[in-house]
Amino acid sequence: MTVTLVQPRHIYAPESDEFGHVYMPTSLLSVAARFVKSGLEVQLVDENVTKSEITGSVVGINVIGAPYINSAITILKRYQSLISNGVALVGGQGVRGLSTREFSSLFGINTIRGDDPTALATALARNISSKETTSLIPAYQLLPDTVLRGYLSGEFCFYLSQGCKFSCTFCAGERSQTNRAIAYGLISESYRQMDVTSEDLLFLAQKAKFFGLGELNIYLSNLDLFQTPELLYEFSRIAHHIRRKVPEVSIRMRGLSTVKSFLSCHKKNKRVVVSMVDAGLERVGFGIDGATPHVWKETKKPQQASQCIEAIMVSNKEYGLIPESLMVFGHNGADDENSLDASVRFVNETRTMYQSVPRPHVAKDIIPGNDGWKSAVFRPRIDYLLRTPSAFQLLDFTTLPSWLTHPDPHFRRRVSSAFLAICDFEDCLTKYTLPEDPEAVPSELEFAKSFNSGRYDI
């Protein structure tokens, strides 16, 4: 049985260019490695680096975020005749939060959910090994050297852990859930086996040396880097060991962190932060996501303004890290003009005082897997998305507010203004995009697509 696993082309990649956004599809490689370990023959297709040619009897498509749902549907239609006689799989972060009915509505009743172990085992007639215990080396070895070198020449995501114990309402990641004051569906951060992690990082360092690359630029997969200090410390020792073993290749890392976890680690496990910095950690993106107690309370962010400033200040002044202010803001029903202005001021003041790099994003109430997606209040808008899959682009966090995400015109304009104000800071990393609104007149839709072309977020 041959399985073809497909990474859709970046939604903003120009069709005229040979290459799209060349970025290692780590989540797809994890699936590939697990399939190989289970005895399947695997073909990998990244449409950012090669044309999609599907020859296997099983096709799997990776949806890295909600805006890629329409891409997956397009690929399924492109190979409908082949898939009708085989097996179609769709998985990835972008579809994890869909109900069974919603998934079937979008991809067809015969399409298998890639995140359903039972359905997957039945469709492939074998059990699939767990992601935490499986090395990605068999998947790396499926890649031609030219492709792997391309991935390692820029930043790439290294799979270290998944899961977050916090329950921020707007997050669609693998996190805990709460209802009023009651916690349920609690999630703990889950690390990969450390021996497997060590094997993978060593393999990549040796490959970089072979390719003549002097460094690995790593984005760690953790949703909250300092949440489990003892395991992070163990990983830091692995990174130290590999730097000594392959001294020709330096390791440079960045990651995301909640303010709460970083400050707790700083105060109780300072050696972990020091060890990570010595191992190559250079940047930390802090989830600020607002600037007032009301917004943080409404979105279940476990922090205060003083803690946000302290985390940025300490990371920069005490550890020499480059902090990033991740500002997901513009929450309907939580933000107002005062809080939007406060968010802009917070970003501006921390960038000038502590070199914190601006990373603004527009909050979206309805992302598959977040709290809004499960709310009956938003059902009409969700049903529209299910009927009009191209509209999922409007849920991109780099995309300006639209009628779908911010129905009130006045608030929509204020959110746009605040977002663009931060994007205009010279050191801002976010490349904002325009809504590719299916309801817009053709000329406006084409202008938006042209404007968005090549604007890849980091």
PyMOL commands that set and color helices and strands:
alter all, ss='L'
color gray80, all
select helices_A, chain A and resi 26-37+66-78+80-83+93-95+100-107+117-124+131-133+137-140+145-153+194-211+229-245+259-268+270-279+293-299+305-317+337-354+372-374+376-387+389-395+409-423+442-452
alter helices_A, ss='H'
color red, helices_A
select strands_A, chain A and resi 2-7+41-46+58-62+87-91+112-113+155-158+161-162+177-179+182-184+190-191+215-220+250-257+281-287+322-329+357-362
alter strands_A, ss='S'
color yellow, strands_A
deselect
rebuild
show_as cartoon
